[in-house]
Structures are given as structure tokens and as C-alpha cells.
Amino acid sequence: GEVVQPKDPQPTEEKLPPTWQRWNDYGIGLLLTGKAQTRQALTAFEAVEKLNKPDGPINAARVLLLEGDLDGATAAIQRASAMETKPNPWTIAWLSGEVARQQGQLLEAEKNFREVLAAKIPERGFDFSFDFRIRNQLGQTLLDLAEQAEGRNDM
């Protein structure tokens, strides 16, 4: 039989991720490097938000939490929640719990952390009930609530 030579593959154009995703990834990289890069990370996340992606204000809230700007983090969470494309509800609950805890709103923080732990999406393989970081935050919040109640009883 005749041997058929394979054709040279056509060169394929490398497809870049969308602009918002590149900005978001850049901002995440800056966020992960620590406090020295937070201003630059916020600028990247502002660009993502301008492209109407909730990842922008969500990740800006993470930066603002790191900086201790609870009002700014709350505003960013609210902006993300108001966008047409909604962020994941467990992400909103987690960040809201972090803000509430830092503001001393322990019952609200407890509610938010329990909401995250209850989130399950089997078709995507998500089961947040095993998330040790959220469990630790919930445990610390419950401990703080118990200490608060104990302190009230001493009065």
C-alpha cells in the first residue's frame, strides 16, 4: 500500500485569556506577594471591575480586608453583589463573615461562616463543609461569642 505522509499542522494562533482575566490574575499575583503590592493590586482589580466582572470588587475586598479598611471592603462586596453577573454566594458569605468578625458583629459572622460551610455543588465537586480555614474562623467566632456571654454574666 501507499504510505500517506501527514500534513504539516497549521500554525495555530495562541489565544490569550480575556483582558479582565489577565488583569485579575495580575492583581491576584500582587495580592499574594503581600502588603507591599496592595496598591498595585487594587489598581488591577479596579480595571477588572470597569470591565464589569465581579472578580474585580471581590478581590478588591480581599485587599481592603488585608489593609484593615473594613468600610472599603464592605463597599466592594456591595458593588460585586449589585453587578449583573453575580459572584459566587459562598464568596460573598466568606468575605462578609470576615468583615463582620473584624467589626465585632459576631452573630452575623457566625451566620456567614455557617452559610459557606453549608455550600455544596456536587456537579462541580464543591463541598465547603471541609474547608478548615472557614471552620477555624467559625470556631474562633464561637469562642469569642462564648467569652462575650461569659463576660456579661460576670457583670
Phi, psi and omega per residue, in radians:
G1 nan 2.845 -3.137
E2 -1.438 2.352 3.102
V3 -1.539 2.169 3.128
V4 -1.655 2.170 3.120
Q5 -1.400 2.327 3.085
P6 -1.166 2.559 3.107
K7 -1.343 2.621 3.043
D8 -1.118 2.317 3.121
P9 -1.120 2.504 3.098
Q10 -1.207 2.385 3.085
P11 -1.095 2.317 -3.140
T12 -1.787 2.469 3.101
E13 -1.339 2.233 3.131
E14 -1.237 2.183 -3.099
K15 -1.591 2.168 3.112
L16 -1.441 2.623 3.039
P17 -1.085 2.782 3.128
P18 -1.042 2.710 -3.092
T19 -0.939 -0.794 -3.104
W20 -1.044 -0.669 -3.106
Q21 -1.211 -0.658 3.098
R22 -1.138 -0.757 3.089
W23 -1.081 -0.778 -3.111
N24 -1.096 -0.800 3.127
D25 -1.085 -0.690 3.099
Y26 -1.086 -0.808 3.126
G27 -1.088 -0.731 3.115
I28 -1.071 -0.759 3.104
G29 -1.018 -0.757 3.109
L30 -1.147 -0.735 3.140
L31 -1.051 -0.725 -3.099
L32 -1.242 -0.313 3.122
T33 -1.360 -0.267 3.069
G34 1.994 -3.042 -2.997
K35 -1.036 -0.502 -3.078
A36 -1.076 -0.444 -3.046
Q37 -1.855 0.175 -2.995
T38 -1.143 -0.640 3.134
R39 -1.090 -0.772 3.125
Q40 -1.145 -0.670 3.115
A41 -1.084 -0.758 3.117
L42 -1.052 -0.701 3.111
T43 -1.073 -0.740 3.116
A44 -1.113 -0.751 -3.113
F45 -1.222 -0.515 3.035
E46 -1.122 -0.677 3.096
A47 -1.118 -0.693 3.106
V48 -1.121 -0.742 3.134
E49 -1.106 -0.688 3.125
K50 -1.110 -0.406 3.092
L51 -1.577 0.278 3.057
N52 1.072 0.667 3.076
K53 -1.974 2.244 -3.103
P54 -1.148 -0.285 3.094
D55 -1.026 -0.551 -3.136
G56 -1.065 -1.081 -3.134
P57 -1.187 -0.519 3.091
I58 -1.075 -0.853 -3.114
N59 -1.286 -0.500 3.021
A60 -1.102 -0.684 3.100
A61 -1.054 -0.680 3.107
R62 -1.077 -0.753 3.121
V63 -1.118 -0.813 -3.091
L64 -1.129 -0.627 3.033
L65 -1.081 -0.771 3.121
L66 -1.038 -0.641 -3.136
E67 -1.429 -0.166 -3.119
G68 1.480 0.209 3.118
D69 -1.562 1.451 -3.060
L70 -1.205 -0.624 3.101
D71 -1.148 -0.755 3.109
G72 -1.116 -0.707 3.115
A73 -1.116 -0.737 3.115
T74 -1.073 -0.781 3.137
A75 -1.089 -0.707 3.135
A76 -1.143 -0.719 3.101
I77 -1.081 -0.726 3.131
Q78 -1.145 -0.699 3.108
R79 -1.107 -0.746 3.130
A80 -1.084 -0.751 -3.110
S81 -1.152 -0.455 -3.104
A82 -1.533 -0.098 -3.099
M83 -1.275 2.714 -3.139
E84 -1.069 -0.827 3.029
T85 -1.468 2.006 -3.044
K86 -1.417 2.439 3.019
P87 -1.252 2.902 3.105
N88 -1.079 2.330 -3.098
P89 -1.095 -0.542 3.136
W90 -1.220 -0.510 3.094
T91 -1.223 -0.753 3.092
I92 -1.072 -0.764 -3.127
A93 -1.109 -0.743 3.137
W94 -1.072 -0.916 -3.107
L95 -1.129 -0.687 3.101
S96 -1.105 -0.669 3.090
G97 -1.117 -0.722 3.110
E98 -1.077 -0.798 3.137
V99 -1.113 -0.854 -3.107
A100 -1.027 -0.752 3.142
R101 -1.062 -0.802 -3.136
Q102 -1.186 -0.426 3.097
Q103 -1.530 -0.009 3.139
G104 1.427 0.171 3.097
Q105 -1.558 1.289 -2.953
L106 -1.194 -0.648 3.114
L107 -1.132 -0.691 3.098
E108 -1.154 -0.740 3.113
A109 -1.074 -0.761 3.113
E110 -1.015 -0.813 3.134
K111 -1.027 -0.799 -3.126
N112 -1.111 -0.788 -3.123
F113 -1.145 -0.674 3.091
R114 -1.122 -0.622 3.108
E115 -1.102 -0.732 3.104
V116 -1.104 -0.835 -3.095
L117 -1.105 -0.438 3.139
A118 -1.438 -0.206 -3.065
A119 -1.254 2.177 3.097
K120 -2.441 2.266 3.061
I121 -2.332 1.479 -3.032
P122 -0.986 -0.654 -3.098
E123 -1.148 -0.333 3.082
R124 -1.875 0.023 3.128
G125 1.313 0.396 -3.129
F126 -1.678 2.231 3.007
D127 -2.569 1.678 -3.041
F128 -1.361 -0.040 3.140
S129 -1.123 -0.303 -3.139
F130 -1.675 0.012 -3.065
D131 -1.245 1.832 -3.049
F132 -1.152 -0.516 -3.141
R133 -1.174 -0.740 3.123
I134 -1.221 -0.696 3.084
R135 -1.038 -0.739 3.111
N136 -1.113 -0.731 3.114
Q137 -1.122 -0.733 3.095
L138 -1.104 -0.802 3.139
G139 -1.036 -0.773 3.117
Q140 -1.129 -0.671 3.120
T141 -1.126 -0.761 3.117
L142 -1.124 -0.681 3.081
L143 -1.086 -0.779 3.117
D144 -1.098 -0.690 3.091
L145 -1.098 -0.736 3.133
A146 -1.126 -0.741 3.116
E147 -1.136 -0.662 3.090
Q148 -1.098 -0.779 -3.140
A149 -1.148 -0.702 3.119
E150 -1.100 -0.716 3.116
G151 -1.109 -0.630 3.111
R152 -1.201 -0.589 -3.138
N153 -1.245 -0.427 -3.130
D154 -1.339 -0.253 -3.054
M155 -1.371 nan nan
